[in-house]
Amino acid sequence: GQNIDQPTEMTATEGAIVQINCTYQTSGFNGLFWYQQHAGEAPTFLSYNVLDGLEEKGRFSSFLSRSKGYSYLLLKELQMKDSASYLCAQGLHNTNAGKSTFGDGTTLTVKP
Amino acid sequence: GAGVSQSPSNKVTEKGKDVELRCDPISGHTALYWYRQSLGQGLEFLIYFQGNSAPDKSGLPSDRFSAERTGGSVSTLTIQRTQQEDSAVYLCASSPLAGLNEQFFGPGTRLTVL
């Protein structure tokens, strides 16, 4: 995805913690989304950050630093079912409001 | 229905034929998006509708691609004279408003051009 950078692949062990980083272009920024996409399925919403700081939602947390154009998704107590692609997406302002720009996704593989 | 629906779920066509893909958004959602996703790739933005405003067509890859949204609800994506490189999953999403709202995705249409 244009101007969104995230690692292509990551591997982690069941029960561990993994952090998936995302950097984006700060101009026109209007919120940062994370989506989960299992193989062969549609993306589903995980989290949304518009202010700096950490948003916690169960085993998943998302962090945002607007000044650095940086976000991460933190997954705790990994389970096998967490194996999926994780998409970072930037919401944009005004006339570009519809063009939430998606990254290419990070494929996470959780191993026993 | 409770979510975004798309039809058909799978479409196999021959090169050069036209195809129409349908999307039914969640009732009341004013924003509707079409994306294309090739195997192992991210989402490629195609087109965006917001209420009665003119659609943002800036992501359409060629003039063979077009989309309509009738009555602010159902949308149809049409691909004319299909090419093999058009093979992908076409995803539709809707949201209550653009930008600040999460997008709710349909299951997608898998298009295969032989």
Interface residues (C-beta under 8 A of the other chain):
Chain A: G1 N30 G31 F33 E41 A42 P43 T44 F45 Y48 V50 L87 G91 L92 H93 N96 A97 G98 K99 S100 T101 F102 G103 D104 G105
Chain B: A31 Y33 Y35 Q41 G42 L43 F45 Y48 F49 Q50 D56 S58 G59 L91 A98 G99 L100 E102 Q103 F104 F105 G106 P107 G108
